[in-house]
Amino acid sequence: MRISEMKQALAGLTAIGFRLPDGTALPSHFHVTEVGLVTKHFIDCGGVERRETVANFQLWEAGDYDHRLAPRKFLQILQLSERILGSEDLEIEVAYQQATIGQFGLAFDGTDFLLTPKQTACLAQDACGIPCFSLALPQLQTASCTPGGGCC
């Protein structure tokens, strides 16, 4: 989900709800403790230099059970964060404390914001010799994919 999509979703809500990937609702007394710009500058295992930039929201809960973040207040937080985030319509990543800090993507189902699982991946599979499968399922039954074979 991008910032513009979140703003649009917030504009139509009377209350904000977040759900974990397993469907569990975050407590309604959560706080947005940070909105930040995260830039990752790295080299993948194939030697390709890359940059990724996301807007990062940190959600947190405490013993403040009377706290409720209204959609309008969240929109105000987003407006204030434009000084840091700039005007680019960035993808949103959410940090939320569990056994350790979890990083999630974000989606919206029309009612709640959904924290979506994020996965690691090798970005240079061709350089590592790791086969990847981009063929349709029927093709997988009759074809094999080998490094350098052109099927990836």
C-alpha angles and dihedrals in degrees: 000000000000128000093254090054091050092050090051092049093047091051090063098046133093093191134019123233130178125195130198119230090265090057096255112143119234111239110273090236093069120137131215098227099174141017110189147165112241119192119185116197111186149143118239122222090266092059097254114142113226141179129201126183125190139166107246123207118192114207120196138172128208138166091285094112094168093058116109122172109218120212091243091054091048089053089052090052089052091050091051090049092059087086087066102028097043122208098300114119095237130190112252125236120187126211115202129173116244124138082324130356107296123206118213141176118231134236135165126224097192093268110036138028110244123214103219126203118258121209134202118233141176107255093194103049092148091057093046096047092239109149116233125196119219097152123113115260096257090052092052090063094059104028135056127211119221130178108275091012093117097238095108 
